[in-house]
Amino acid sequence: MIQKTADPFLRRLRWLTIAVITVLFAWHALSWADRAFQKESATPRAVTARGDLAADEKSTIELFERSRDSVVYISTSERVMDFWSRNIFTIPRGTGSGFIWDDKGHIVTNFHVIEGASEARVRLSDGKEYKASLVGASPMHDLAVLKIGTRFKGHSLPVGTSHNLKVGQKVFAIGNPFGLDWTLTTGIVSALDRSLKGESGSIIEHLIQTDAAINPGNSGGPLLDSAGRLIGINTAIYSPSGASAGVGFAVPVDTVNRVVPQLIGQGKYVRPSLGIEIDQDLNEAITEQLGVKGVAILKVRSNSPAARAGFRGITINRDRTITPGDIITAVQGKQVETIPKLLARLDDFKVGDTVTITILRDGKQQQRSVQLQAE
């Protein structure tokens, strides 16, 4: 079969047409690109003037500027031994917050911030860093006192009160969340007299609940009221994710102001006591059997305040049955339903204070005055 050859003129015309179309398309594209990237003259936009800051903004700024220098950044480390070489290494452990307590170099923070550490360093707001020594600690209150080798003047926070706080009043937290130093967050008092299980397993009572953002690293930092007074120490958060969920807790300043002086003066906290023995499991069994709420006294120690007040413990009969003794139902008129609540109520007082204890004996309530002794 014979195939015809295309006309050379038509073939050249076709290629010429394609070339012209390609050139036109390229020129059109370059023309648009040149216009798109063509530089235009521009000047900064005019700044819109604003009036004075709102009154609450001014007060918040002033509060932070007044309080900032009182807050410190705490970093801890621990010594570990290499299994093979037996060499001792110091490795970072964690960070937290604290604040200046007085002009003698005492720093207050949470116990869990320094727990398990072999060394702690304190950085002040001016950037200076000092090695700190441990003065004393009270795990049951999650409080600790450090000391650094310098003195302060005018940097301690004014101390407020926590017994008269109201739900809804404004609070301000300053600390170092996630290592972001000197961070201010604000919120309100969300609830009062909360209980929370601490990292050591003990239950911390009388906590302030707040929705001011508190995150890891805030621990040990101050919680302030709108007057810039210390009303608590940020200690914990409730959060499934580990970050702030709007539920934070602070140790109330009334507790701090009672415990810290003892830690500075004695290195430990001496708990006020009635001189009785109690047990969680037996208490639940006895009170459930009697259908009452309170704390069952198991044993009264000899020569104790409870003994002098005539309190009775349980009696074990010959047939191995138990006759319940006195049940403590209130301290100074405030109800106690569990052992932690009893210890927290007693902890509101000092050794040597006289308190009124309400007991249930043979189904009838009685009140006895007891002078507290050291535990």
C-alpha positions in Angstrom: 0.0 0.0 0.0 1.4 3.4 -1.0 1.3 6.3 1.6 1.3 10.0 0.5 4.0 12.4 1.7 2.7 15.6 3.5 3.2 18.9 1.7 6.5 20.5 3.1 4.9 23.9 2.9 2.0 22.9 5.1 4.3 21.3 7.6 6.4 24.4 7.9 3.3 26.5 8.3 2.0 24.3 11.1 5.3 24.6 13.1 5.4 28.3 12.5 1.9 28.7 13.9 2.8 26.6 17.0 5.9 28.8 17.6 3.9 32.0 17.4 1.2 30.8 19.8 4.0 29.7 22.3 5.7 33.1 22.2 2.4 34.9 22.7 1.5 32.8 25.6 4.9 33.3 27.3 4.7 37.0 26.7 1.2 37.2 28.3 2.4 35.2 31.3 5.5 37.3 31.9 3.4 40.4 31.6 1.0 39.3 34.4 3.9 38.1 36.5 5.7 41.5 36.1 2.5 43.3 37.1 2.0 40.9 40.1 5.5 41.5 41.5 5.7 45.2 40.6 6.8 47.1 43.7 4.5 49.8 45.1 5.3 52.6 47.5 3.9 52.0 51.0 4.1 53.7 54.4 3.3 52.5 57.9 -0.3 52.9 58.9 -1.2 55.6 61.3 -1.3 54.7 64.9 -4.7 55.0 66.6 -4.3 56.8 69.9 -6.0 55.2 73.0 -7.1 56.7 76.2 -5.9 55.7 79.7 -5.8 52.0 80.7 -8.9 50.8 82.6 -8.7 51.0 86.4 -8.6 47.2 86.8 -5.8 47.0 84.2 -3.8 49.6 86.1 -4.3 47.9 89.4 -3.2 44.5 87.9 -0.1 46.0 86.4 0.8 47.7 89.7 0.2 44.5 91.6 2.5 42.5 89.4 5.3 45.1 89.4 5.1 45.4 93.2 5.1 41.6 93.7 7.4 40.3 91.0 10.7 40.8 92.8 9.4 38.7 95.7 9.0 35.6 93.5 11.9 33.2 92.8 12.7 30.4 90.4 13.8 27.1 92.0 15.7 24.4 90.2 16.6 21.1 91.8 19.0 18.3 91.0 19.9 14.9 92.4 23.0 12.7 92.6 23.0 9.4 90.8 25.6 6.7 90.6 26.6 5.1 87.3 26.1 1.3 87.7 29.3 0.4 85.8 31.8 3.1 86.7 30.5 3.9 90.2 30.9 7.5 89.3 28.5 10.0 90.9 26.7 12.4 88.6 24.4 15.4 89.3 21.4 15.5 87.0 18.5 18.0 86.8 15.4 16.9 88.7 12.8 19.6 88.3 11.8 23.3 88.6 9.3 25.2 90.7 8.5 28.5 92.3 8.9 30.1 95.7 8.8 33.5 97.3 10.8 35.6 99.8 9.5 35.2 103.3 11.7 37.7 105.2 14.8 39.8 105.0 17.0 37.0 106.3 17.1 35.0 103.1 14.3 32.5 103.9 12.4 31.2 100.8 9.1 29.4 101.1 8.0 26.8 98.6 6.2 23.5 98.4 7.7 20.3 99.9 7.1 18.4 96.7 9.2 20.9 94.8 12.3 19.9 96.7 11.4 16.4 97.7 14.0 13.8 96.8 16.5 16.5 95.6 20.1 16.6 96.8 20.6 20.2 95.8 18.4 23.3 95.1 19.3 26.6 93.5 17.3 29.8 93.7 17.2 32.5 91.0 16.0 36.0 91.8 14.2 38.3 89.5 17.5 40.2 88.8 19.0 37.1 87.4 21.3 36.3 90.3 21.4 32.6 91.4 22.2 31.2 94.8 22.7 27.7 96.2 20.0 27.0 98.8 20.0 25.0 102.0 17.0 23.2 103.5 15.8 24.8 106.8 12.8 22.6 107.4 9.8 20.9 105.8 6.3 19.7 106.7 5.1 17.1 104.2 1.6 17.1 105.7 1.2 20.7 104.7 3.3 20.4 101.5 5.5 23.3 102.8 9.2 23.7 102.9 11.6 26.6 103.8 15.0 27.1 102.1 17.6 29.7 102.9 20.1 31.4 100.6 23.2 33.4 101.5 21.9 36.9 101.0 19.6 39.2 102.7 16.6 41.2 101.4 15.1 44.5 102.2 11.6 45.4 101.1 11.1 42.2 99.0 8.8 40.1 101.3 5.2 40.0 100.4 2.6 41.5 102.7 0.7 38.7 104.5 -3.1 38.5 104.4 -5.6 36.1 105.8 -7.5 33.2 104.4 -10.2 32.4 107.0 -12.4 35.3 105.6 -11.9 34.6 101.9 -15.1 34.7 99.8 -15.9 32.6 96.8 -15.8 34.9 93.7 -13.2 37.3 94.9 -10.3 38.0 92.5 -6.9 36.2 92.9 -3.6 36.5 91.2 -0.9 33.7 90.8 2.7 34.4 90.0 5.1 31.6 89.2 7.2 29.8 86.6 5.0 27.4 84.7 6.9 25.1 82.4 10.0 27.1 83.1 8.4 30.3 81.7 9.6 32.5 84.5 7.6 35.2 86.3 4.3 34.5 84.7 1.1 36.2 86.0 -2.3 34.6 85.8 -5.6 35.8 87.2 -8.9 34.2 88.3 -11.2 33.9 91.2 -11.6 31.9 94.4 -13.7 29.0 93.1 -14.2 27.1 96.4 -12.9 26.9 100.0 -11.9 24.2 102.5 -11.1 21.6 99.8 -9.3 18.3 100.6 -6.7 16.8 98.3 -4.4 13.8 98.5 -0.8 14.9 98.4 2.0 13.2 96.5 3.2 11.7 99.8 -0.2 10.0 100.3 -1.3 12.3 103.2 -4.5 14.3 102.8 -4.0 18.1 102.7 -7.0 20.0 104.1 -8.4 23.5 104.0 -7.1 24.1 100.5 -8.3 27.1 98.4 -9.6 26.2 95.0 -9.1 28.7 92.2 -9.5 28.9 88.4 -6.4 31.0 87.9 -4.3 29.1 85.5 -1.8 26.9 87.5 0.6 24.6 85.6 3.6 22.4 86.5 6.3 24.9 87.7 3.7 27.1 89.4 4.0 25.0 92.6 5.4 27.1 95.5 4.5 30.4 94.0 2.2 32.9 95.8 -1.5 33.4 95.4 -2.4 37.0 96.0 -5.6 38.9 96.6 -6.4 42.2 94.8 -4.6 44.1 97.4 -1.4 42.2 96.6 -1.4 40.3 100.0 -0.3 36.7 100.2 -3.4 34.5 100.7 -2.0 31.1 99.7 0.7 29.0 98.1 -0.1 27.4 94.8 0.4 23.7 95.3 -1.5 21.4 92.9 -3.8 21.1 89.9 -6.6 18.7 89.0 -6.1 17.9 85.3 -6.5 14.6 83.3 -4.1 16.0 80.7 -1.5 17.3 83.2 -2.0 21.0 82.2 -4.3 23.6 83.7 -8.0 22.7 83.5 -9.2 25.6 85.6 -9.0 23.6 88.9 -6.0 24.6 91.0 -5.4 24.5 94.7 -3.4 26.6 97.1 -2.4 26.1 100.8 -4.1 28.9 102.7 -1.9 31.6 104.2 -3.3 31.0 107.7 -1.7 27.6 107.6 1.5 29.0 106.1 1.8 31.7 108.8 1.4 29.1 111.5 3.7 26.4 110.1 6.6 28.4 108.5 7.8 30.1 111.8 8.1 26.6 113.3 10.1 25.3 110.4 12.4 28.3 110.6 12.8 28.1 114.4 12.8 24.3 114.9 13.4 22.7 111.5 10.1 20.8 111.8 6.4 21.2 112.5 5.1 20.1 115.9 1.5 18.9 115.5 -1.0 19.6 118.4 -2.4 16.4 119.8 -5.1 15.1 122.2 -3.0 12.1 123.2 -5.2 9.4 121.7 -4.7 6.5 119.3 -7.0 6.2 116.3 -7.1 3.8 113.3 -8.7 4.4 109.9 -10.0 0.9 109.3 -11.3 0.3 112.9 -12.8 3.8 112.9 -14.9 3.0 109.8 -16.0 -0.4 111.3 -17.0 1.1 114.6 -18.8 4.2 113.3 -20.7 2.1 110.7 -21.7 -0.4 113.4 -23.1 2.4 115.6 -24.6 4.3 112.7 -22.8 7.6 113.6 -20.3 9.9 112.1 -17.1 10.8 113.9 -13.8 9.5 115.1 -13.7 6.5 117.5 -11.0 6.7 120.2 -9.2 3.4 120.4 -6.9 4.1 123.3 -6.2 7.0 125.6 -2.5 7.5 126.4 -1.7 7.9 130.1 -0.9 11.4 131.4 -2.3 12.9 128.2 -4.8 15.7 127.7 -7.4 13.2 126.8 -6.8 11.2 129.9 -7.1 14.3 132.1 -10.3 15.1 130.3 -11.7 11.6 131.2 -11.9 10.3 127.6 -12.5 6.6 127.1 -11.1 4.2 124.5 -12.6 0.9 123.3 -12.8 -2.1 125.7 -11.9 -5.6 124.6 -14.1 -8.0 126.5 -13.2 -11.6 127.5 -15.2 -13.1 124.7 -13.1 -11.0 122.3 -16.0 -8.6 121.5 -15.4 -4.9 121.5 -17.3 -2.3 123.5 -16.9 1.1 121.7 -15.5 4.0 123.7 -16.0 7.7 123.0 -16.7 9.0 119.5 -15.3 12.5 118.7 -17.9 14.4 116.7 -16.7 18.0 116.8 -13.8 20.3 117.7 -14.6 23.8 118.9 -18.1 23.3 117.5 -17.0 22.3 114.0 -18.0 18.8 112.9 -15.5 16.1 112.3 -16.5 13.0 110.3 -13.2 11.4 109.5 -9.7 11.1 110.9 -8.2 13.6 108.4 -10.9 16.1 109.3 -10.1 15.7 113.0 -6.4 16.2 112.4 -7.1 19.2 110.3 -9.4 20.8 112.9 -6.8 20.3 115.7 -4.1 21.7 113.3 -5.9 25.0 113.4 -4.6 25.5 116.9 -1.3 25.6 118.6 0.3 23.4 121.3 -1.0 24.7 124.6 -4.3 26.0 123.3 -7.5 24.8 125.1 -10.2 23.6 122.8 -13.7 22.2 123.3 -14.1 18.6 122.1 -17.6 17.2 121.6 -17.9 13.4 122.2 -20.6 10.9 121.9 -20.8 8.5 124.8 -23.6 5.9 125.3 -25.7 7.8 122.7 -25.4 11.1 124.4 -23.3 14.1 123.5 -20.9 15.6 126.0 -18.4 18.5 125.8 -14.9 18.5 127.4 -12.2 21.1 127.5 -8.8 19.8 126.5 -5.4 21.6 126.5 -3.5 20.4 123.4 0.0 18.9 123.8 2.8 18.2 121.3 2.4 15.1 119.2 
